[in-house]
Amino acid sequence: MDSKTSAILADLEKTAEDFWNVSHQTGNFISMLIKATGAKNVLELGTSNGYSGLWIADALQYTNGHLTTIEFWEKRQCLAREYINQCGLSDYVTFKIGQAYDIITTELTEEKYDLVFIDANKQEYIKFFEAVHPLLKKGGIILADNITSHASKVKPFVDAISNHKEYQVQVLDLPDGLLMAYKL
Ligand SMILES: C[S@@+](CC[C@H](N)C(=O)[O-])C[C@H]1O[C@@H](n2cnc3c(N)ncnc32)[C@H](O)[C@@H]1O
C-alpha cells in the first residue's frame, strides 16, 4: 500500500464511529483475503465514506480486479469518490447509488462475483444474501460485518447461510464479528 492510501485510512479511522466503518483489523483482513485468493470481481453493499472500499480497491490493484460498491446516501458516496480519487484508485471502483437490493436484482443480474462484502442495513442481510447467492461464483466468498455487534438483527441471515448446503461458514473473532462463507 502506498503512503498516501495508508495516511488517508489512518485519517478516516479518527471518524470511524460517525461513518460506521469496519475496524482497521477487518479492513486489513479483507485486503489480505483478496490478495491470497486472487479475487477480481468484488461487490460491496454499504460504501459509506469509502473506508473499507479503500482497503478493497488497494488490494484489487494487486489482483488487477474491480470493485462495485453500493450506497444510498449521496453525501457519503461523494466522500468515498473523493478519497478513492485522491488515492489514485478510481479505475478500480464503480460506484452505484440507490437501494442495494434493487440494484443487485435489476442492474447486476449478469455479474459473477469472487467476493461479496455485506455491510449495509443489518435487517436486510437475509434479503441481500438471497439476492447475491446466484451471482457468487463457486469457490467465491461472502463476508458480512456486525455479526456479533448486531446479533439479533442479522440472525435470520446467519441461520440461513449456516444451514445452507452450498456454504461453509465461520464467524471470525474480529471487532464486531465478521462472517466468512465459502461457496462450495
Ligand atoms: C456500516 S456502513 C458501511 C461502512 C463501510 N463498509 C466501511 O466500512 O467503510 C453502512 C452504509 O450502508 C448504507 N446503507 C444502509 N442500507 C442500505 C441499503 N439498503 N442500500 C444502500 N445503502 C445502504 C448506509 O447509508 C451506510 O452508509
The ligand as a MOL file (V3000), in Angstrom:
LIG
                    3D

  0  0  0     0  0            999 V3000
M  V30 BEGIN CTAB
M  V30 COUNTS 27 29 0 0 0
M  V30 BEGIN ATOM
M  V30 1 C -21.8680 0.1910 8.1300 0
M  V30 2 S -21.9080 1.4230 6.8900 0 CHG=1
M  V30 3 C -20.7550 0.8750 5.7010 0
M  V30 4 C -19.3350 1.0750 6.1400 0
M  V30 5 C -18.3290 0.7850 5.0670 0
M  V30 6 N -18.4740 -0.5590 4.5430 0
M  V30 7 C -16.9470 0.9460 5.6490 0
M  V30 8 O -16.5350 0.0670 6.4220 0
M  V30 9 O -16.3080 1.9580 5.3660 0 CHG=-1
M  V30 10 C -23.4180 1.0840 6.0810 0
M  V30 11 C -23.7330 2.0020 4.9240 0
M  V30 12 O -24.7390 1.3890 4.1420 0
M  V30 13 C -25.6870 2.3440 3.7440 0
M  V30 14 N -26.9220 1.5770 3.5550 0
M  V30 15 C -27.6960 1.0180 4.5000 0
M  V30 16 N -28.7010 0.3170 3.9710 0
M  V30 17 C -28.5640 0.4290 2.6370 0
M  V30 18 C -29.3020 -0.0790 1.5290 0
M  V30 19 N -30.3830 -0.8300 1.7230 0
M  V30 20 N -28.8730 0.2230 0.2810 0
M  V30 21 C -27.7800 1.0080 0.0890 0
M  V30 22 N -27.0400 1.5230 1.0990 0
M  V30 23 C -27.4340 1.2330 2.3570 0
M  V30 24 C -25.7210 3.3730 4.8600 0
M  V30 25 O -26.1300 4.6410 4.3730 0
M  V30 26 C -24.2810 3.3610 5.3600 0
M  V30 27 O -23.5140 4.3900 4.7980 0
M  V30 END ATOM
M  V30 BEGIN BOND
M  V30 1 1 1 2
M  V30 2 1 2 3
M  V30 3 1 2 10
M  V30 4 1 3 4
M  V30 5 1 4 5
M  V30 6 1 5 6
M  V30 7 1 5 7
M  V30 8 2 7 8
M  V30 9 1 7 9
M  V30 10 1 10 11
M  V30 11 1 11 12
M  V30 12 1 11 26
M  V30 13 1 12 13
M  V30 14 1 13 14
M  V30 15 1 13 24
M  V30 16 1 14 15
M  V30 17 1 14 23
M  V30 18 2 15 16
M  V30 19 1 16 17
M  V30 20 1 17 18
M  V30 21 2 17 23
M  V30 22 1 18 19
M  V30 23 2 18 20
M  V30 24 1 20 21
M  V30 25 2 21 22
M  V30 26 1 22 23
M  V30 27 1 24 25
M  V30 28 1 24 26
M  V30 29 1 26 27
M  V30 END BOND
M  V30 END CTAB
M  END
